[in-house]
Amino acid sequence: MEYIKINENGIHIVFGITEKRQLKLLHFSKNEFCEDDLCKVGPDCKAEDQARREQFIDEAFQLVQVSLSGYNRPYEKHGNKHIVTAPGYLLTYVGMEDGINKIGRRLVITQEDREVTHVRVETVMQFYNGTSVVRMWNKATNTGQETQCLEYLSSFCYTGIEKEGDLNSDAKMKLRVPYNGWQKEMSIKEYTFGDVGLAQTQPGVYQRTSQVFEVTNTGNWSSKKYLPLGYIENTQAHTSLFWQIEHNGSWHYEIGDQNTHFYLCVSGPTEVQSHWFKNLSPGGAFTSVPVAVGVTDDSFEKAVGELTKYRRLIRRPNKDNENLPVIFNDYMNCLFGDPTTEKELPLIDAAAECGCEYYVIDAGWYAPGEWWDSVGEWQECRERFPNGIKEVTDYIRSKGMVPGVWLELEVMGINCEKAKKAPDDWFFVRHGRRVFDRSRYQLDFRNPAVISHVNEVIDRVVNEYGVGYIKMDYNIEPGIGTEIGAESVGQGMLEHEKAYLAWLDDVFARYPNLVIENCSSGGLRIDYALLSRYSIQSTSDQEDYRNYATIAANAGVGVTPEQAAVWSYPQRAGDKEEVIYNMINALLVRVHQSGHLAELSAERMELVKEGVACYKNLRADIKRAVPFYPLDVTDNEDLWACGGLQTEDKAYLAVWKRQMEGKNNDRRLRAGTVCSETTLSIPLGSLPFAKEGLRVFCLYPEREPVSFSLENDVLSVTFEKPVMARLFVIERK
């Protein structure tokens, strides 16, 4: 076999070209390639074992899985696995272009099936200088004379994810699944392969099962159940493989077994999971959704750090992520969608007094009373704002803040007059009828009339109402797609999602300094198709500040810290510790201040002011730091929560305690961690500057003392009250 070896940014990639001129992806790791790891078929390699080994390599290790309708799959496959695809197994190697562009090395690999389907597949691998992540996608082109129906196209496929090291997978392989959900965002769970049905029942012996571990999203809420990413580690080889699907809709990844190995396949929509297929006429082409794939040590923290660096590289340059302004929003535990001029003015004064730099009027400004099912025209409501909303936005600017408003442009309520008059092709349609969800219709952004409508709204709120910030919400799930103008409903969905991204690009081209927040009932569209464009992401609609600690601590898994908006909403009838806890939830990400600030006591108001001032002093570090998990990520059931950020010479660490009814307050953290009902010990020796000696300060609040000590690189904190939080800074001694 002829080898092509790539070593770029710490990523070791090995391709093999067989005698049949078929290309195999044999290795993708931070470690160098060891040929003996391939297709282990028994303790004593006999001649027949070697023959079987060559057979296994011949049948598997495809770089691309591509499935067209109506073609046989001669190799064995059980269940719904996206392997042994046709013509995936027929592709032969044509060539590779290897070049350098301004962001890094770029490979373009071409394969073709010249005999049966006449499909050409180009694989693009874009490396990024400064991080061990490569962005990949595949383009399938029909070079034949007959129309072909595409049912599946992978973005990344790698067989042998467990092959490094001589232990079986049960003993060395772990995976992490980032669960997500409304008010339960950023919940990370760890499993062995056996936990998810992938036990290696007889090591070293050929096994093949129908079992496949699937993580799938179907619909327009890209992260309603999972974040679109995954992580696998090999504790024996001390390696990890992680990936991020950069798509704002349906996506799928699976882990299964094939020919003594385990494989990973990652893609956008599929026919089996998401009702998607695409007809390719002669000359027609389809490009898969991009996927970022990276390698590092067997450390989830390091993997998240590499993703953080990569996400910053692919993001639209913008002032918002450079300056990290403090935002006040009147919704959460405050006006809750019932704004008026009378209610806003004292809040504006209080927000300005606290040092906020943006002020956002959330939902309700466009309609009197109950407005849920009538939204869609986005005209100011004179019952709420007798002198017009511009009176309020002008007042916001007079206080030194930039005004903002809430919009939900992708929907129209069923009682919206404009929706009643619009033709059906403005909306998603299935089975000949408009698609409903929660008394709203889904607009179809492929329609030029829809684009004209939403552009009119954007132009009006910016140019007439004086808005510089838009909270762009999205509160429905329209399902599998639309049948209008598409071969499959899944393809209709995909085309709409691409049209939405193109519309966003146009908006930012027209208004480069406009800040638009990505909100979808909180964090139900946390994906880097959208977040490479939007500068800020709502992380949750969580209404209990104590539960928000998990989301705040783990936010960096899904989004860069400077894009992760976290609510701080002091209660009307709380105490000082409640205010401190609320502020610390937001101080290491983006502050979304809310709550009835004008009604707080003077001492509690001073804690808000101190928190905002503290944030302004550290935000220059936030935009360059990476996540720090000295006790691993936080679970919703943990009594203690802990998470932070680290730079090359400093770290910030938030520590929370929440003794709550209904929580598993007896749960202990990972083995070796010392914790009790009042005291937690946190090892800091993993910090890159720890060997030079450490010192620790309580950064916020300054005048509410708490007991803590540092000994042998272990920080011990004592919280006597049931619910407390503090923010520490750790520096070189």
C-alpha positions in Angstrom: 0.0 0.0 0.0 1.2 3.5 -0.9 1.0 6.0 2.0 0.3 9.7 2.0 1.3 11.2 5.3 0.2 14.7 6.5 1.4 16.3 9.7 -0.1 19.7 10.2 -0.6 21.7 13.5 -0.1 18.5 15.5 -2.6 16.5 13.5 -1.2 13.3 12.1 -3.2 12.1 9.1 -2.3 9.0 7.0 -4.0 8.0 3.7 -3.4 4.7 2.1 -3.8 4.0 -1.6 -4.5 0.3 -2.4 -3.6 -1.7 -5.5 -7.1 -0.9 -6.8 -6.3 2.8 -6.5 -8.8 3.2 -3.7 -8.1 5.9 -1.0 -8.3 4.9 2.6 -8.2 7.2 5.7 -6.1 5.1 8.0 -5.1 7.5 10.7 -6.3 10.8 12.3 -4.7 11.5 15.6 -2.3 13.6 17.7 0.0 10.5 17.8 2.0 9.2 14.9 0.8 6.3 12.8 1.5 2.7 13.8 0.7 0.3 11.0 0.3 -2.6 13.5 -2.8 -0.9 14.9 -4.7 -1.6 11.7 -7.2 -4.5 11.7 -6.0 -6.6 14.7 -7.4 -10.0 13.9 -5.8 -12.2 16.6 -2.8 -12.6 18.9 -0.9 -14.7 16.4 -0.9 -13.2 12.9 -1.0 -16.2 10.5 -1.2 -16.1 6.7 -5.0 -16.3 6.8 -5.1 -13.5 9.3 -3.0 -11.3 7.1 -5.4 -12.1 4.2 -8.4 -11.2 6.3 -6.6 -8.0 7.4 -6.1 -6.9 3.8 -9.8 -7.8 3.1 -10.9 -5.7 6.1 -8.9 -2.7 4.9 -10.3 -3.1 1.4 -13.9 -3.1 2.7 -13.6 -0.3 5.1 -11.7 3.0 5.9 -13.4 5.0 3.1 -12.6 8.7 3.4 -16.2 9.5 2.2 -19.5 7.7 2.5 -21.8 8.5 -0.3 -25.0 6.7 -1.0 -27.1 6.9 -4.2 -30.5 5.2 -4.7 -30.6 1.9 -6.5 -27.1 0.5 -6.1 -26.0 -2.7 -4.4 -23.8 -2.9 -1.4 -21.7 -6.1 -1.6 -20.0 -5.9 1.8 -21.7 -6.7 5.0 -23.6 -4.0 6.9 -26.3 -4.4 9.6 -29.0 -1.9 10.6 -29.0 1.8 9.8 -25.3 2.3 9.7 -24.0 4.7 7.1 -21.1 2.5 6.0 -20.5 0.3 2.9 -22.2 2.9 0.9 -22.6 2.7 -2.9 -20.8 4.3 -4.7 -18.7 5.0 -1.6 -17.0 1.6 -1.9 -16.4 2.1 -5.6 -14.5 5.5 -5.5 -11.0 5.5 -6.8 -8.3 8.0 -6.1 -7.7 10.7 -8.8 -5.4 13.1 -7.0 -4.7 15.7 -4.3 -4.0 19.4 -4.4 -1.9 20.6 -1.6 -1.7 24.4 -1.0 -1.4 27.2 1.5 -3.8 30.1 1.9 -3.9 33.0 4.4 -5.4 30.9 7.2 -3.4 27.7 6.7 -2.8 24.6 4.7 -5.6 23.4 2.3 -6.0 19.9 0.8 -8.4 19.1 -2.0 -8.7 15.3 -2.6 -10.6 14.0 -5.7 -12.1 10.5 -6.1 -14.3 9.2 -8.8 -16.5 6.2 -9.7 -15.9 6.1 -13.4 -17.5 2.7 -14.1 -21.0 2.6 -12.5 -22.4 5.8 -11.2 -20.1 8.4 -12.7 -20.0 10.5 -9.5 -17.0 12.6 -8.6 -16.3 13.5 -4.9 -14.0 16.3 -3.8 -12.9 16.4 -0.2 -11.7 19.8 1.2 -9.6 19.8 4.3 -8.8 23.4 5.5 -6.3 23.6 8.4 -6.1 26.7 10.6 -2.8 28.0 11.8 -2.6 28.0 15.6 -5.0 25.1 16.4 -5.2 21.4 16.0 -8.5 21.5 14.2 -9.3 21.0 10.5 -12.5 22.0 8.7 -13.8 19.4 6.2 -16.6 19.0 3.7 -17.4 16.9 0.6 -18.8 17.9 -2.7 -20.5 15.2 -4.9 -20.9 15.9 -8.6 -22.8 13.8 -11.1 -20.5 13.6 -14.2 -22.7 11.0 -15.9 -25.7 11.3 -18.2 -28.4 10.0 -15.9 -30.0 11.7 -12.9 -28.9 10.2 -9.5 -30.6 10.5 -6.2 -28.3 11.3 -3.3 -29.4 9.8 0.0 -26.4 10.3 2.2 -23.1 12.2 2.0 -20.7 12.3 5.0 -18.7 15.3 6.0 -16.2 13.2 8.0 -15.8 9.5 8.2 -13.0 7.7 10.1 -12.7 4.0 10.8 -10.4 2.9 13.7 -11.2 5.5 16.3 -10.1 3.0 19.0 -7.2 1.4 17.3 -4.3 3.0 19.2 -3.1 0.9 22.2 -3.4 -2.8 22.8 -6.3 -2.7 25.4 -9.7 -3.4 24.1 -12.2 -0.6 23.7 -14.1 -1.4 26.9 -11.0 -0.6 29.0 -9.8 2.5 27.2 -12.5 4.3 25.3 -14.8 7.0 26.6 -17.2 9.4 24.9 -18.9 12.6 26.0 -22.3 13.6 24.8 -23.3 17.3 25.2 -27.0 17.2 26.0 -28.9 20.4 25.5 -32.5 21.5 26.1 -34.7 24.3 27.1 -33.6 25.6 30.5 -31.2 22.6 30.7 -28.5 23.7 28.3 -24.8 22.5 28.5 -25.3 19.2 30.3 -22.3 17.0 29.5 -22.5 13.2 30.2 -19.6 10.7 29.9 -20.0 7.1 28.9 -17.9 4.1 28.1 -18.5 2.4 24.8 -20.2 -0.5 26.7 -22.6 2.0 28.3 -24.0 2.9 24.9 -24.2 -0.7 23.6 -20.8 -0.8 21.9 -19.1 -3.3 24.2 -16.2 -5.2 22.5 -17.5 -8.6 23.5 -14.5 -10.6 22.3 -11.3 -8.6 21.8 -9.2 -9.3 18.8 -11.9 -11.4 17.1 -14.0 -10.3 14.1 -17.3 -8.9 15.3 -20.1 -7.1 13.5 -23.4 -6.0 15.0 -26.4 -3.9 14.1 -25.8 -1.7 17.1 -24.9 1.9 16.4 -24.8 4.8 18.7 -26.6 7.8 17.1 -26.7 11.4 18.0 -29.2 13.2 15.8 -31.0 16.5 15.3 -33.9 16.7 13.0 -35.5 20.1 12.5 -34.7 23.8 12.6 -33.7 24.0 16.3 -30.1 22.7 15.8 -29.4 22.1 19.5 -32.8 21.3 21.0 -31.5 18.0 22.4 -27.8 17.9 21.9 -25.1 20.4 21.1 -23.9 19.7 17.5 -20.5 18.3 18.6 -18.9 15.2 20.2 -15.8 14.0 21.9 -14.1 10.6 22.2 -10.9 9.8 24.2 -8.5 6.9 24.4 -7.1 6.8 27.9 -4.4 4.3 27.0 -3.0 6.3 24.1 -3.8 9.6 25.8 -5.5 10.9 22.7 -8.9 12.5 21.9 -10.9 13.1 18.8 -13.6 15.8 18.8 -15.8 17.4 16.2 -18.3 20.2 15.7 -21.1 20.2 13.0 -21.4 23.7 11.6 -25.0 23.6 10.5 -28.2 25.4 11.6 -30.6 22.5 11.1 -30.7 18.7 10.8 -27.5 16.8 11.4 -26.3 13.3 12.4 -23.3 11.5 13.8 -23.0 7.8 14.6 -20.4 5.5 16.2 -20.6 1.8 15.2 -18.4 -1.2 14.6 -17.0 -2.6 11.3 -14.4 -5.2 10.7 -12.9 -5.4 14.2 -12.8 -1.5 14.4 -15.2 1.2 15.5 -16.0 4.1 13.1 -17.3 7.6 13.3 -19.5 9.1 10.6 -20.6 12.8 10.8 -23.0 14.5 8.4 -25.7 17.0 7.9 -29.3 15.8 7.1 -29.9 12.2 6.0 -32.8 10.3 4.4 -33.2 7.9 7.3 -33.0 10.3 10.1 -34.2 13.6 8.6 -36.3 12.9 5.5 -33.7 14.4 3.2 -32.6 13.4 -0.3 -31.4 15.4 -3.3 -31.6 14.6 -7.0 -28.4 15.3 -8.9 -29.1 15.9 -12.6 -26.2 15.5 -15.0 -23.7 18.1 -14.0 -25.5 18.7 -10.7 -23.6 18.9 -7.4 -24.2 18.9 -3.7 -21.9 20.0 -0.9 -22.1 18.6 2.6 -22.3 20.7 5.7 -18.9 21.7 7.1 -17.5 19.8 10.1 -14.6 20.8 12.2 -12.5 17.9 13.5 -9.7 18.1 16.0 -7.2 16.1 18.1 -5.5 16.6 21.4 -4.6 14.8 24.6 -7.2 12.8 26.4 -8.4 15.9 28.1 -11.9 17.4 27.5 -10.6 20.7 28.8 -7.9 20.8 26.1 -10.4 19.8 23.4 -12.7 22.6 24.4 -9.7 25.0 24.4 -8.8 24.0 20.8 -12.4 24.4 19.7 -12.5 27.9 21.4 -9.4 29.0 19.4 -10.8 27.6 16.2 -14.2 29.2 16.7 -12.5 32.6 17.1 -10.7 32.0 13.8 -13.9 31.3 11.7 -16.0 34.0 13.2 -17.0 37.2 11.4 -14.8 40.0 12.7 -16.9 42.4 14.8 -16.5 45.1 17.4 -18.9 43.4 19.8 -16.5 40.5 20.4 -13.7 42.9 20.8 -15.4 45.3 23.3 -17.7 42.9 25.2 -20.2 45.7 26.2 -22.5 45.1 29.2 -26.1 44.5 28.1 -29.3 45.2 30.1 -32.4 43.3 28.9 -35.8 44.0 30.5 -37.2 40.5 30.1 -35.9 37.8 32.5 -37.4 38.1 36.0 -38.3 41.6 35.2 -40.9 42.9 32.7 -41.4 39.4 31.1 -42.7 40.7 27.8 -44.9 43.5 29.1 -43.0 46.8 28.4 -44.4 50.3 28.5 -42.8 53.7 28.5 -43.7 54.1 32.2 -42.0 50.8 33.2 -38.9 51.3 31.0 -37.8 54.8 32.2 -36.8 53.9 35.8 -35.1 50.7 34.6 -33.1 52.7 32.0 -32.0 55.1 34.8 -31.0 52.1 37.0 -29.2 50.3 34.1 -27.2 53.4 33.3 -26.3 53.9 36.9 -24.9 50.3 37.1 -22.7 50.9 34.1 -24.6 49.0 31.4 -23.8 49.9 27.8 -26.7 48.5 25.8 -30.3 48.5 26.8 -32.7 46.0 25.1 -36.5 46.3 25.1 -37.6 42.7 24.9 -40.8 41.1 23.7 -44.2 42.9 23.6 -43.3 46.3 22.3 -45.3 45.8 19.1 -48.7 44.8 20.4 -51.1 45.5 23.3 -52.1 42.7 25.6 -51.5 39.1 24.6 -49.4 39.1 21.5 -48.1 35.5 20.9 -50.3 34.5 18.0 -50.4 37.9 16.2 -46.7 38.6 15.8 -45.3 39.3 12.3 -45.6 42.9 11.4 -43.4 44.4 14.1 -44.9 47.9 14.2 -44.6 49.9 17.4 -47.6 49.8 19.8 -48.8 53.2 20.8 -50.8 51.8 23.7 -47.6 50.8 25.3 -45.5 53.7 24.0 -47.9 56.7 23.6 -45.3 59.0 22.1 -43.7 56.2 20.1 -40.9 53.8 20.9 -38.3 56.3 19.6 -39.0 58.4 22.7 -37.7 55.5 24.7 -34.8 54.7 22.4 -33.7 58.3 22.4 -33.8 58.3 26.2 -31.6 55.2 26.2 -29.1 57.0 24.1 -29.3 60.1 26.3 -28.1 57.9 29.1 -25.0 56.8 27.2 -26.4 53.4 26.1 -27.2 51.8 22.8 -30.9 50.8 22.4 -32.1 47.4 21.3 -35.3 45.6 20.6 -36.6 42.0 20.5 -37.6 40.4 17.1 -38.7 37.0 15.9 -38.5 37.5 12.2 -38.7 33.8 11.1 -42.3 33.4 12.1 -45.8 34.9 11.8 -48.6 34.3 14.2 -51.7 32.6 12.9 -53.7 35.8 13.7 -51.2 38.1 12.1 -53.2 40.1 9.4 -50.2 40.0 7.0 -50.0 36.2 7.4 -53.7 35.9 6.5 -53.1 37.8 3.2 -49.8 36.2 2.2 -49.7 33.3 -0.2 -48.8 29.8 1.1 -45.4 29.9 -0.6 -44.3 32.4 2.1 -44.4 29.5 4.6 -43.4 26.0 5.2 -46.0 23.6 3.7 -46.4 19.8 4.1 -49.1 17.7 2.7 -50.6 20.7 1.0 -51.1 22.7 4.3 -49.1 25.3 6.2 -47.0 24.0 9.0 -48.2 25.1 12.5 -46.2 25.1 15.7 -47.3 26.9 18.8 -49.8 29.2 16.9 -47.1 30.4 14.5 -46.2 29.7 10.8 -42.6 29.3 9.7 -41.5 31.7 7.0 -39.5 30.4 4.1 -36.4 32.5 3.4 -36.0 31.1 -0.1 -38.9 33.3 -1.1 -37.8 36.8 -2.3 -41.0 38.3 -0.9 -40.2 37.1 2.5 -36.7 38.6 2.3 -38.3 41.9 1.3 -40.6 41.7 4.3 -37.8 41.0 6.9 -35.5 43.6 5.3 -38.2 46.2 5.7 -38.4 45.4 9.4 -34.7 45.5 9.9 -34.4 48.8 8.1 -37.3 50.3 10.0 -36.1 49.4 13.5 -32.5 50.5 12.7 -33.2 53.7 10.8 -36.5 54.9 12.3 -36.4 53.5 15.8 -32.7 54.1 16.3 -31.9 50.5 17.3 -28.3 49.3 17.5 -29.0 45.8 19.0 -31.5 43.2 18.0 -32.4 40.2 20.1 -33.3 37.7 17.4 -35.5 35.0 19.0 -37.0 31.9 17.5 -39.6 29.9 19.5 -41.0 27.2 17.2 -39.8 23.9 15.7 -41.3 23.4 12.3 -40.3 19.8 12.0 -38.7 18.0 9.1 -39.1 20.7 6.4 -41.2 21.9 3.6 -42.4 20.3 0.4 -42.5 23.5 -1.7 -39.9 23.7 -4.5 -37.8 20.7 -3.3 -37.5 17.0 -4.1 -37.7 16.2 -0.3 -38.9 18.1 2.7 -35.5 17.8 4.2 -34.0 19.5 1.2 -36.5 22.2 1.4 -35.4 22.8 5.0 -31.8 22.8 4.1 -32.3 25.3 1.3 -34.2 27.6 3.6 -31.4 27.4 6.2 -28.8 28.3 3.7 -31.0 31.2 2.5 -31.3 32.4 6.1 -27.5 32.4 6.4 -27.2 34.3 3.2 -29.8 36.9 4.5 -27.8 37.3 7.7 -24.6 37.9 5.6 -26.5 40.6 3.7 -27.7 42.3 6.9 -24.3 42.5 8.4 -22.9 43.8 5.1 -25.4 46.6 5.3 -25.1 47.2 9.0 -21.6 46.0 10.1 -21.9 47.5 13.6 -25.4 46.2 14.3 -25.3 43.6 17.1 -27.7 40.7 16.6 -28.1 38.2 19.4 -28.8 34.6 18.5 -31.7 33.4 20.7 -33.9 30.4 20.2 -36.0 29.9 23.4 -32.6 30.5 25.0 -29.9 28.1 23.7 -31.7 25.9 21.2 -29.6 27.0 18.2 -26.1 26.9 19.5 -24.3 26.1 16.3 -21.4 27.7 14.4 -23.2 28.1 11.1 -25.1 30.8 13.0 -22.4 31.8 15.5 -19.8 32.4 12.8 -22.1 35.3 11.9 -23.8 36.3 15.2 -21.5 37.8 17.8 -23.6 36.8 20.8 -25.6 33.8 21.9 -28.4 33.5 24.5 -27.4 30.5 26.6 -30.7 29.8 28.3 -34.2 30.9 29.5 -33.3 29.4 32.9 -35.3 31.4 35.5 -33.7 30.1 38.7 -30.3 31.7 39.2 -29.1 28.7 41.3 -29.6 26.3 38.3 -27.9 28.8 36.0 -24.5 28.0 37.5 -24.3 24.7 35.6 -25.0 26.5 32.3 -22.6 29.3 33.1 -19.8 27.0 34.2 -20.1 24.8 31.1 -21.0 27.5 28.5 -17.5 27.3 26.8 -18.3 23.8 25.6 -20.8 25.2 23.1 -19.7 28.8 22.5 -16.7 31.1 23.0 -16.9 32.9 26.4 -17.2 36.3 24.7 -20.3 35.1 22.8 -22.0 33.4 25.7 -24.7 35.7 27.1 -25.7 34.7 30.7 -28.5 36.3 32.7 -27.9 38.1 36.0 -31.3 39.0 37.5 -31.2 40.0 41.1 -34.6 39.3 42.8 -36.8 41.9 44.3 -36.8 40.2 47.7 -33.3 38.7 47.9 -30.2 39.1 50.0 -26.6 40.1 49.3 -25.5 36.5 48.6 -28.3 36.1 46.0 -27.0 39.2 44.1 -23.4 38.0 44.3 -24.4 34.6 42.9 -26.4 36.2 40.1 -23.5 38.4 39.1 -20.9 35.6 39.2 -23.1 33.6 36.8 -22.3 36.2 34.2 -18.9 37.6 35.0 -16.8 35.2 33.0 -18.9 35.3 29.8 -21.2 38.1 28.6 -23.3 40.0 31.1 -27.0 40.0 30.3 -28.2 42.1 33.2 -31.8 42.1 34.1 -34.0 42.2 37.2 -35.9 45.1 38.8 -32.8 47.1 39.5 -34.7 50.2 40.3 -36.3 48.4 43.3 -33.1 47.0 44.9 -31.9 48.2 48.2 -28.9 50.4 48.2 -26.4 47.8 49.4 -27.7 45.2 46.9 -27.5 47.8 44.1 -23.9 48.5 45.1 -23.1 44.8 44.5 -24.5 45.0 41.0 -22.4 48.1 40.3 -19.3 46.5 41.7 -19.9 43.4 39.6 -20.3 45.4 36.4 -17.2 47.4 37.2 -15.3 44.1 37.9 -16.4 42.7 34.5 -15.2 45.8 32.6 -11.7 45.2 34.2 -11.5 41.6 33.2 -13.3 41.5 29.8 -10.0 42.1 27.9 -8.9 38.7 29.2 -12.2 36.9 28.5 -11.9 37.4 24.7 -8.5 35.6 24.7 -8.9 33.1 27.4 -9.9 29.4 27.1 -12.2 27.4 29.5 -10.7 25.9 32.7 -12.4 23.0 34.5 -10.2 22.0 37.5 -13.0 19.7 38.8 -14.2 18.7 35.3 -17.5 20.1 33.9 -20.4 20.7 36.2 -23.5 18.5 36.5 -27.0 19.8 37.2 -27.1 17.6 40.4 -23.8 18.9 41.9 -23.9 20.6 45.2 -20.7 22.5 44.2 -20.1 24.0 40.8 -16.8 25.3 39.5 -15.6 26.7 36.2 -13.3 29.3 34.9 -11.1 30.8 32.2 -7.3 30.6 31.8 -4.7 32.6 29.9 -1.0 32.0 29.7 -0.3 33.8 32.9 -3.6 34.1 34.8 -6.8 32.3 35.6 -10.3 33.3 36.8 -12.3 30.7 38.7 -16.0 30.9 39.7 -17.1 28.7 42.6 -20.8 28.2 43.5 -22.6 26.2 46.2 -26.3 25.5 45.9 -27.9 23.6 48.7 -31.4 23.2 47.2 -34.4 21.1 47.9 -34.7 18.3 45.3 -31.0 18.3 44.4 -28.7 15.4 45.2 -26.8 17.3 47.7 -24.9 14.2 48.9 -23.3 13.7 45.5 -19.6 14.0 45.6 -17.3 15.1 42.8 -14.7 13.0 41.1 -12.5 10.7 43.1 -9.8 12.4 45.1 -11.6 15.7 45.4 -12.2 16.8 49.0 -15.6 18.3 49.5 -18.2 18.6 52.3 -21.3 20.6 52.9 -19.3 23.7 53.6 -15.8 23.2 52.1 -14.4 22.4 48.7 -10.8 21.8 47.7 -9.8 22.6 44.1 -6.5 21.4 42.6 -4.9 24.1 40.5 -1.7 22.3 39.6 -2.8 21.8 35.9 -2.5 25.5 35.2 0.4 26.2 32.8 2.1 28.6 35.2 1.6 26.6 38.4 5.2 25.4 38.5 6.3 29.0 39.2 4.1 29.3 42.3 0.6 30.6 42.7 -1.3 33.2 44.6 -5.1 33.6 44.8 -7.4 36.6 45.5 -11.1 36.9 45.8 -11.9 39.2 42.9 -15.6 39.7 43.5 -17.0 40.8 45.8 -14.3 42.7 47.6 -16.2 43.6 50.8 -18.0 40.4 51.5 -15.3 38.2 53.2 -15.2 34.5 52.7 -12.7 31.9 54.0 -10.2 30.4 51.5 -6.6 29.2 51.5 -4.0 28.0 49.1 -1.6 25.2 49.9 0.4 22.9 47.6 -1.5 24.3 44.6 -4.9 23.3 46.1 -7.5 26.1 46.7 -9.8 25.4 49.6 -12.9 27.5 50.0 -15.5 27.5 52.8 -19.0 28.6 52.2 -21.1 28.6 55.4 -24.4 29.6 53.8 -26.5 27.2 51.7 -26.3 29.3 48.5 -23.1 31.2 47.8 -20.7 32.1 45.1 -17.3 33.8 44.7 -15.0 34.8 41.9 -11.3 34.2 42.3 -8.3 35.2 40.3 -5.2 33.0 40.3 -1.8 34.5 39.3 1.9 33.7 39.3 3.3 34.1 42.7 
